[in-house]
Amino acid sequence: MLKICALALLSFSLMGWAQAPIDLNQATEIQLDSLHGVGPSMTRSLMREREKSAFVSWSDVMRRVKGMGAAKAAQLSSQGLRVQGLALGQPEAQTAP
């Protein structure tokens, strides 16, 4: 019984770790490769574009990275990938004039 409880706790903690947000502008190659749907080619494209300049929004990512459309962006966002701390479709904070 103790082993079952320990395994359950371990699996719940790993699930939480897997869903931890990853900011695209800070992500390592290993973190990007660990996302379902991101292979070596997509990782290289993301990192190459990020080296040119930081991504400012999801639309910026989709515009600059070949193969990154709305469906792929939604898939990655649901796995915890963020751009400027925001999930896909999450409104940006408004600044006061």
VENGITA-V46185 format. One record per residue. PHI is phi in radians with two decimals (NA if undefined). Layout:
PHI
PHI
This chain:
NA
-1.11
-1.12
-1.14
-1.11
-1.12
-1.13
-1.11
-1.09
-1.09
-1.16
-1.16
-1.20
-1.19
-1.11
-1.16
-1.17
-1.16
-1.67
-1.08
-1.05
-2.17
-1.44
-1.01
-1.32
-2.07
-1.12
-1.48
-1.04
-1.12
-1.10
-1.15
-1.10
-1.35
-1.38
-1.13
1.71
-1.98
-1.80
-1.00
-1.15
-1.14
-1.04
-1.07
-1.09
-1.07
-1.21
-1.10
-1.17
-1.14
-1.13
-1.16
-2.95
-1.11
-1.29
-1.78
-2.86
-1.12
-1.15
-1.10
-1.09
-1.14
-1.30
-1.62
-1.89
-1.08
1.56
-1.78
-1.81
-1.09
-1.16
-1.14
-1.07
-1.11
-1.06
-1.25
-1.10
-1.18
-1.60
1.89
-1.26
-2.23
-2.11
0.96
1.41
-1.94
-1.33
-1.04
1.50
-1.34
-1.15
-1.30
-1.19
-1.49
-1.74
-1.28
-1.22
